[in-house]
């Protein structure tokens, strides 16, 4: 587990905080902190140590989106291939190479252990396998990861330092209302 985000250590005087929802992607500079909450989804962070530029995706499902999806839906980052295309487009615009980035991977938890449909129960594992395979096919190395298990992960990515802070919460400790019951 990673420590909590620093209170004053290397914190810029002014910075923006961006919250990613499932399917979101964000790229920022050295005054940006990106955060998200993960279950079975995957978050990848790319950070360029010299330029202090980087981004995070929060993809929901492995592979490509449905063939019938509109152009806007295909560029949303909901699917792994779409999210990676968004990273590669930003990297291309900066005139850098993907191998210059520090890449970290998080998420892929088993959030559906009580689900009878085995396919739904394996979404986290499928997301992890997709991300590893995609990065391997592009000869990109994962510098650090925290994946699998049955925990939710709250992430904070400080682009000014490249640090990713992680807090885990066991799925059974979350209060999730069930149909017919209030939280």
ChimeraX attribute file (.defattr): number of C-alpha atoms within 10 A of each C-alpha:
attribute: neighborCount
match mode: 1-to-1
recipient: residues
	/A:1	8
	/A:2	12
	/A:3	9
	/A:4	12
	/A:5	17
	/A:6	11
	/A:7	7
	/A:8	8
	/A:9	7
	/A:10	10
	/A:11	14
	/A:12	14
	/A:13	7
	/A:14	7
	/A:15	14
	/A:16	12
	/A:17	13
	/A:18	16
	/A:19	14
	/A:20	18
	/A:21	16
	/A:22	21
	/A:23	22
	/A:24	19
	/A:25	25
	/A:26	19
	/A:27	20
	/A:28	19
	/A:29	18
	/A:30	17
	/A:31	18
	/A:32	24
	/A:33	23
	/A:34	24
	/A:35	22
	/A:36	19
	/A:37	21
	/A:38	25
	/A:39	27
	/A:40	30
	/A:41	32
	/A:42	30
	/A:43	34
	/A:44	22
	/A:45	25
	/A:46	25
	/A:47	27
	/A:48	23
	/A:49	15
	/A:50	8
	/A:51	13
	/A:52	17
	/A:53	23
	/A:54	28
	/A:55	25
	/A:56	28
	/A:57	31
	/A:58	28
	/A:59	30
	/A:60	25
	/A:61	24
	/A:62	24
	/A:63	18
	/A:64	14
	/A:65	19
	/A:66	10
	/A:67	7
	/A:68	8
	/A:69	10
	/A:70	10
	/A:71	8
	/A:72	8
	/A:73	15
	/A:74	18
	/A:75	19
	/A:76	17
	/A:77	27
	/A:78	25
	/A:79	26
	/A:80	27
	/A:81	20
	/A:82	23
	/A:83	27
	/A:84	18
	/A:85	13
	/A:86	21
	/A:87	22
	/A:88	15
	/A:89	11
	/A:90	17
	/A:91	21
	/A:92	12
	/A:93	8
	/A:94	11
	/A:95	9
	/A:96	14
	/A:97	11
	/A:98	20
	/A:99	13
	/A:100	14
	/A:101	21
	/A:102	18
	/A:103	23
	/A:104	20
	/A:105	22
	/A:106	25
	/A:107	30
	/A:108	31
	/A:109	28
	/A:110	23
	/A:111	24
	/A:112	19
	/A:113	13
	/A:114	9
	/A:115	11
	/A:116	9
	/A:117	10
	/A:118	11
	/A:119	10
	/A:120	14
	/A:121	18
	/A:122	18
	/A:123	22
	/A:124	27
	/A:125	19
	/A:126	18
	/A:127	27
	/A:128	23
	/A:129	13
	/A:130	18
	/A:131	23
	/A:132	14
	/A:133	13
	/A:134	16
	/A:135	14
	/A:136	12
	/A:137	9
	/A:138	10
	/A:139	11
	/A:140	17
	/A:141	15
	/A:142	18
	/A:143	10
	/A:144	12
	/A:145	13
	/A:146	16
	/A:147	23
	/A:148	20
	/A:149	17
	/A:150	21
	/A:151	23
	/A:152	25
	/A:153	26
	/A:154	17
	/A:155	24
	/A:156	21
	/A:157	25
	/A:158	29
	/A:159	27
	/A:160	23
	/A:161	19
	/A:162	21
	/A:163	17
	/A:164	22
	/A:165	18
	/A:166	19
	/A:167	16
	/A:168	16
	/A:169	13
	/A:170	12
	/A:171	18
	/A:172	11
	/A:173	9
	/A:174	10
	/A:175	9
	/A:176	11
	/A:177	9
	/A:178	8
	/A:179	6
	/A:180	5
	/A:181	7
	/A:182	8
	/A:183	6
